[in-house]
Amino acid sequence: MTLITMSRYRTTNPATGELLQTFPTLTDEELEQRVRAAVEAYRSWRTTTPEERAAILARAAELYEERAEHLAQTITREMGKPITAARGEIKTVTGIFQYYATEGPAALLPEPIEVRGTGSAYIRREPLGVLLGVMPWNFPHYQVARFVAPSLLVGNAVMLKHASNCAASALEIEQLLHDAGVPEGVYTNLFADHQHVEALVADDRIQGVSLTGSDAVGARIGRVAGENVKKAVLELGGSDPFVVLDDADVEKAAAGAVQGRLVNGGQTCTSSKRIIVVDAIYDRFMEHFLEKMGAVAFGDPLHEDTLVGPLSSASAVEEVDELVRDAVDKGAEVLLGGKPRAGEGAYYEPTVLTGVGREARAFSEEIFGPVAVVYRAGDEQQAIDMANDSPYGLSSSVYSEDPNHAQRVGAELETGMVWVNSTSKSSAELPFGGVKKSGFGRELGRLGLEEFANRKLIRIP
């Protein structure tokens, strides 16, 4: 593995533009040392029992509770998440570690198979080896936890390459896990470069890779994994439809659409990016929706009531603004917002667009910011067709006062997850993942435990 890199990790407060800290990228020699240490540590870790590993995860959950405020403050400083949302992220992470600590060992018990003929058979779930995780900045702890907690419980070792603007959070995660009892080498933080990542995926000592990021990056990592016959889980972009049917509670749907679109400043793969409303209730919905969007608390992420803080960086603001201006140039109408906020910080106004046509980039590209695109559907079938007219298929929401009606429509949506009268919300027991260009594989729940496990058949004739 001979690669030279001069890039550095750096954290900048997006609310002020202040550079907080820089961190050196690993040299080739340092990276090689960490890979060797992980391989060696895995040999011992895999021999521990699920119960021993679960006890360490339980201790990690306790430490997350104890350190919650400090960890949340770091999140807010590094990537601008409002402090109440940052605390909520840490609470979710605590629940993930608790879930696998309590439910995981039983899920790893041998699974008997009813055989034809004499004898018996069963499935053992064993670790694969050293895994690589490549994680984004928008949920610095949650994205890591949903990959790391089940992987460690199964008995794998994990090497984690975090986003370059979340370096302080990355170090805090590593310290917390080591303090909980995860041995050195079993969990390793990597301040690695992008070229290093591809080399690691191709390395025979790495047995699998989990990536959360854009579909472009996922395609590249998936290609390298495929060329090297390597297990991969890819959680990629989303352009989630939010479908409002004609029998929906309009005010409740409007409130849900605001929350679903603006969670984490709209910088969420599962946020409600395309609001699709059946014509019969469109005007009433828009009245409530615009009123609620215009009233959201927007500003300093350290204020307790702030819903929308800054985007992650000045470049993120530029990307969102480019998509909005392109849509307007091609016929879209701005009903609210539509521009960066003047002054310091990486702020973009909560925005509502209508009339976004197929020729606009915003029609098929994910807008990673507080911009809602609203569509009017002639009827229910057209709403379904519009929802499915996307290269992505991560999550979706359907609003109807008749849950059976909503489920029937949900069954026709080409997404990995459907939420009835709700927006996407994570919980440790619920599998997370999508279809189409949103990736493949599942995280969390029992399915997440299975992704990086060798389901070994034992047959006794």
C-alpha positions in Angstrom: 0.0 0.0 0.0 2.2 2.9 -1.3 0.3 6.1 -1.5 1.5 9.6 -0.7 -1.0 12.2 0.5 -0.8 15.7 1.9 -4.4 16.3 2.8 -5.5 17.2 6.3 -8.6 16.8 8.3 -10.0 20.1 9.6 -13.0 21.2 11.5 -14.7 24.6 11.0 -17.6 26.0 12.9 -20.2 26.6 10.1 -22.2 29.0 12.2 -19.2 31.4 12.3 -16.7 30.2 9.7 -14.0 29.9 12.5 -11.4 27.2 11.9 -11.4 25.1 15.0 -8.7 22.5 14.6 -6.6 20.6 12.0 -5.5 17.0 12.1 -2.8 15.3 10.0 -3.8 12.6 7.6 -2.2 9.2 8.2 1.0 8.4 6.3 1.2 5.2 4.3 3.4 3.6 7.0 1.0 4.6 9.8 -2.0 3.2 7.9 -0.2 -0.1 7.3 0.6 -0.3 11.0 -3.0 0.1 11.9 -4.2 -2.5 9.5 -1.7 -5.0 10.9 -2.8 -4.2 14.4 -6.4 -4.7 13.5 -5.8 -8.1 12.0 -3.9 -9.1 15.1 -6.5 -7.8 17.5 -9.3 -9.5 15.5 -7.8 -12.9 16.2 -8.3 -12.5 19.9 -11.6 -10.6 19.7 -13.3 -13.3 17.7 -12.7 -15.8 20.5 -14.6 -13.8 23.0 -18.3 -14.8 23.6 -21.2 -12.7 22.5 -22.1 -12.1 26.1 -18.6 -10.7 26.8 -18.9 -8.4 23.8 -22.5 -7.4 24.7 -21.2 -6.3 28.2 -18.8 -3.9 26.5 -21.6 -2.5 24.2 -23.7 -2.0 27.4 -20.9 -0.1 28.9 -20.6 2.0 25.7 -24.3 2.9 26.1 -23.7 4.0 29.7 -20.8 6.2 28.6 -22.9 7.8 25.9 -25.4 8.7 28.5 -22.8 10.1 30.8 -21.0 12.1 28.0 -24.2 13.1 26.1 -23.9 16.9 26.5 -20.2 17.1 25.7 -20.7 14.9 22.6 -23.7 16.9 21.4 -21.8 20.2 21.8 -19.0 18.9 19.6 -21.5 17.9 16.9 -23.0 21.3 16.9 -19.6 23.1 16.7 -18.3 20.8 13.9 -21.3 20.6 11.5 -23.9 23.0 12.7 -26.6 20.6 13.9 -29.0 22.4 16.3 -28.1 21.4 19.9 -31.5 19.8 20.7 -31.1 17.6 17.5 -27.6 16.8 18.5 -28.7 15.6 21.9 -31.4 13.6 20.2 -28.8 11.9 18.0 -26.8 10.9 21.0 -29.9 9.5 22.6 -30.6 7.4 19.5 -27.0 6.1 19.5 -27.4 5.1 23.2 -30.4 3.1 22.3 -28.6 1.3 19.5 -25.8 0.1 21.8 -28.4 -0.9 24.4 -30.4 -2.8 21.8 -27.5 -4.9 20.6 -26.2 -5.4 24.1 -29.5 -6.9 25.2 -31.0 -8.5 22.1 -27.9 -9.4 20.2 -26.5 -12.5 22.0 -29.8 -14.4 21.5 -29.8 -13.5 17.8 -26.4 -15.1 17.5 -27.5 -18.5 19.0 -27.3 -21.4 16.6 -30.4 -21.6 14.4 -31.7 -25.2 13.9 -32.8 -26.2 10.4 -35.4 -28.9 9.8 -33.7 -31.3 7.5 -34.9 -34.0 5.1 -33.7 -37.4 6.1 -31.7 -38.3 9.2 -29.3 -36.1 11.3 -29.5 -32.4 12.0 -28.3 -29.1 10.8 -28.0 -25.6 12.1 -26.6 -22.1 11.2 -23.8 -20.5 13.1 -23.3 -16.7 12.8 -19.6 -16.0 12.9 -17.5 -12.8 12.2 -16.0 -12.1 8.8 -12.8 -10.4 10.0 -11.6 -6.8 9.7 -14.2 -4.4 8.3 -13.9 -0.9 6.9 -16.5 1.8 7.5 -16.7 5.0 5.5 -19.0 7.5 7.2 -20.5 11.0 6.5 -20.7 14.1 8.5 -24.4 14.7 8.8 -24.9 12.3 11.7 -21.4 11.9 13.1 -22.3 9.4 15.8 -25.5 7.7 14.6 -24.1 6.7 11.2 -21.1 5.1 12.9 -23.2 3.3 15.6 -25.5 1.6 13.3 -22.6 -0.1 11.5 -20.2 -0.5 14.5 -22.5 -1.9 17.2 -23.7 -5.0 15.4 -20.3 -5.5 13.7 -18.5 -5.6 17.1 -21.2 -7.8 18.6 -20.7 -10.4 15.9 -17.0 -10.4 16.6 -15.6 -8.3 13.7 -12.9 -5.7 14.1 -13.7 -2.3 12.6 -11.6 0.4 11.0 -13.5 3.7 10.6 -12.8 6.5 8.2 -14.9 9.4 9.2 -15.7 12.6 7.3 -12.9 15.1 7.3 -15.0 17.9 9.0 -16.0 15.6 11.9 -12.5 14.8 13.2 -13.1 15.7 16.8 -16.3 13.6 16.9 -14.3 10.7 15.3 -11.7 10.9 18.1 -14.4 11.1 20.8 -16.1 7.9 19.4 -12.8 6.0 19.4 -12.0 7.1 23.0 -15.4 6.2 24.3 -15.3 2.7 22.8 -11.9 2.1 24.2 -13.0 3.4 27.6 -15.9 1.0 27.4 -13.5 -2.0 26.9 -13.2 -2.4 23.2 -9.5 -3.4 22.7 -7.0 -1.3 20.8 -7.1 -2.5 17.2 -10.6 -3.9 17.4 -11.9 -0.4 16.8 -9.5 2.0 14.9 -10.1 5.5 13.8 -8.5 6.4 10.5 -7.7 9.9 9.3 -7.2 8.4 5.9 -7.3 9.9 2.4 -9.7 8.9 -0.3 -7.0 7.0 -2.2 -6.3 5.1 1.0 -9.9 4.0 1.2 -9.9 2.4 -2.2 -6.7 0.7 -1.4 -8.1 -0.7 1.8 -11.3 -2.0 0.1 -9.0 -3.8 -2.3 -6.8 -5.2 0.5 -7.2 -8.9 1.1 -7.0 -8.3 4.8 -10.2 -6.3 4.8 -13.3 -8.5 4.6 -16.1 -6.0 4.0 -16.9 -2.4 3.7 -19.9 -0.3 4.7 -20.3 3.2 3.2 -22.8 5.9 3.8 -22.5 8.7 1.3 -23.5 9.9 -2.2 -24.4 7.5 -5.0 -21.4 8.7 -6.9 -19.0 7.7 -4.2 -21.0 4.5 -3.5 -20.6 3.5 -7.1 -16.9 3.9 -7.0 -16.5 2.0 -3.7 -18.9 -0.7 -4.9 -16.9 -1.2 -8.0 -13.7 -1.7 -6.1 -15.5 -4.1 -3.7 -17.0 -6.0 -6.6 -13.7 -6.3 -8.4 -12.2 -7.8 -5.2 -15.2 -10.0 -4.4 -15.8 -8.1 -1.1 -18.9 -7.8 0.9 -20.4 -4.3 0.8 -23.3 -2.4 2.3 -24.0 0.9 0.6 -26.4 3.5 2.1 -26.5 6.2 -0.5 -28.6 9.2 -1.4 -32.3 9.7 -1.2 -35.0 11.9 -2.7 -37.8 10.7 -0.5 -41.4 11.3 -1.6 -43.9 12.6 1.0 -47.3 11.7 -0.4 -50.4 13.4 0.8 -53.7 11.6 -0.2 -57.1 13.2 -0.5 -58.3 11.8 2.8 -55.3 13.1 4.9 -55.6 15.4 7.8 -54.2 18.4 5.9 -52.8 20.3 8.9 -51.1 17.3 10.4 -49.6 16.4 7.0 -48.3 20.0 6.6 -46.7 19.9 10.0 -45.1 16.5 9.2 -43.8 17.8 5.9 -42.1 20.7 7.5 -40.5 18.5 10.2 -39.6 15.8 7.6 -38.0 18.3 5.2 -36.1 20.4 7.8 -34.7 17.8 10.1 -30.9 18.4 10.4 -31.3 21.4 8.1 -32.5 19.2 5.3 -29.1 17.5 5.3 -30.5 14.0 5.8 -30.8 11.2 3.2 -34.2 10.3 4.5 -35.7 13.8 4.7 -38.9 14.5 2.8 -37.4 16.1 -0.3 -40.4 15.8 -2.7 -43.8 16.8 -1.3 -46.5 15.3 -3.6 -50.0 16.4 -2.9 -53.2 15.2 -4.5 -55.0 18.0 -6.3 -58.2 17.8 -4.2 -56.5 19.1 -1.1 -53.4 20.8 -2.7 -54.5 24.5 -2.0 -55.4 23.8 1.6 -52.2 21.9 2.2 -50.1 24.7 0.7 -51.7 27.3 2.9 -50.7 25.4 6.1 -47.4 24.3 4.7 -46.1 27.8 3.8 -47.3 29.2 7.0 -45.5 26.6 9.0 -42.3 26.7 6.9 -42.2 30.5 7.3 -42.4 30.3 11.1 -39.6 27.8 11.8 -36.9 29.0 14.2 -33.9 29.6 12.0 -30.4 30.7 13.2 -27.9 30.0 16.0 -27.7 26.2 16.4 -26.9 26.7 20.1 -30.3 28.2 20.8 -32.6 25.6 22.3 -35.6 26.3 20.0 -33.6 26.4 16.7 -34.9 24.0 14.1 -32.8 25.0 11.2 -29.2 26.0 11.8 -26.3 26.5 9.3 -25.5 24.0 6.6 -22.3 22.0 7.1 -20.0 24.4 5.2 -19.9 27.4 2.9 -19.5 25.0 -0.1 -22.7 23.2 0.9 -24.6 26.5 0.7 -23.2 27.1 -2.8 -24.3 23.7 -3.9 -27.8 24.2 -2.6 -28.0 27.6 -4.2 -26.8 26.3 -7.5 -29.7 23.8 -7.6 -32.3 26.4 -6.6 -31.1 28.9 -9.2 -31.0 26.3 -11.9 -34.6 25.3 -11.1 -35.7 28.9 -11.2 -33.9 29.5 -14.5 -35.8 26.6 -15.9 -39.3 27.7 -14.8 -39.6 26.9 -11.1 -41.3 29.3 -8.7 -39.9 30.3 -5.3 -42.8 30.6 -2.8 -40.6 31.1 0.2 -36.9 31.8 0.8 -34.7 30.9 -2.1 -31.3 32.4 -1.2 -28.4 32.3 1.3 -28.7 34.4 4.4 -26.5 37.5 4.4 -23.8 37.8 7.1 -21.4 35.3 8.6 -22.1 31.6 8.7 -23.2 28.9 6.2 -26.9 29.7 6.4 -29.5 29.1 3.7 -33.1 30.2 4.1 -35.9 27.6 4.4 -37.2 27.4 0.9 -40.3 26.1 -1.0 -40.2 25.5 -4.7 -43.0 24.6 -7.1 -43.1 23.9 -10.8 -39.7 22.1 -10.9 -39.7 20.5 -14.3 -37.8 17.4 -15.5 -35.2 19.5 -17.2 -34.1 21.0 -13.9 -31.3 19.4 -11.9 -33.5 19.5 -8.8 -35.9 17.1 -10.4 -33.5 14.2 -10.2 -30.7 15.4 -7.9 -30.8 15.3 -4.1 -31.0 18.8 -2.6 -29.0 18.5 0.7 -30.4 21.5 2.4 -33.7 23.2 3.7 -35.4 23.2 0.3 -38.8 21.6 -0.2 -40.0 20.8 -3.8 -43.8 20.6 -3.9 -45.7 18.8 -6.7 -49.4 18.8 -7.5 -50.7 15.3 -8.5 -54.0 15.0 -10.5 -55.0 11.9 -8.6 -53.7 9.1 -6.4 -52.3 7.1 -9.2 -50.4 10.0 -10.6 -49.1 10.7 -7.0 -47.7 7.1 -6.9 -46.2 7.4 -10.4 -44.5 10.7 -9.4 -43.2 9.2 -6.2 -41.6 6.4 -8.1 -40.2 8.6 -10.9 -36.8 8.9 -9.2 -33.4 7.2 -9.4 -33.5 6.9 -5.6 -35.6 4.6 -3.4 -34.6 5.1 0.2 -37.6 6.0 2.3 -41.1 7.5 1.9 -44.1 8.8 3.8 -47.8 8.4 3.1 -50.4 10.5 4.8 -54.1 9.4 5.0 -56.6 9.2 7.8 -57.3 5.6 6.7 -54.2 3.6 7.7 -55.2 0.7 5.4 -55.4 3.2 2.5 -52.0 4.5 3.3 -50.6 1.0 3.5 -52.0 0.1 0.1 -50.4 3.1 -1.4 -47.1 2.4 0.5 -47.0 -1.1 -1.0 -46.8 0.5 -4.5 -43.9 2.8 -3.6 -40.4 1.7 -4.8 -38.5 2.4 -1.6 -36.8 0.4 1.1 -38.9 2.0 3.9 -42.5 3.4 4.1 -43.8 5.5 7.0 -47.5 5.9 7.5 -48.6 9.3 8.8 -45.0 10.0 9.9 -41.6 10.9 8.6 -38.6 8.6 8.8 -37.4 8.1 12.3 -34.7 5.7 13.4 -35.0 3.1 16.0 -32.5 0.3 16.8 -34.9 -2.6 16.0 -36.0 -1.2 12.6 -33.9 -2.2 9.6 -32.7 0.8 7.5 -31.8 0.7 3.8 -33.1 1.4 0.3 -33.3 0.2 -3.3 -32.3 1.6 -6.7 -29.5 4.2 -6.5 -30.1 4.5 -2.7 -27.9 1.4 -2.3 -28.2 -2.1 -1.0 -28.0 -3.9 2.3 -29.6 -3.2 5.6 -28.5 -1.7 8.9 -30.0 -2.0 12.4 -32.4 -4.6 13.7 -31.8 -8.3 13.1 -31.1 -7.7 9.4 -28.2 -5.4 10.3 -26.7 -8.0 12.5 -26.7 -10.5 9.6 -24.9 -8.2 7.0 -21.4 -8.8 8.2 -21.8 -12.3 9.6 -20.7 -15.6 8.1 -23.9 -17.7 8.2 -22.2 -21.0 8.4 -24.0 -24.2 7.8 -23.2 -27.1 10.1 -24.7 -30.5 8.9 -24.5 -33.7 10.9 -25.7 -36.6 8.8 
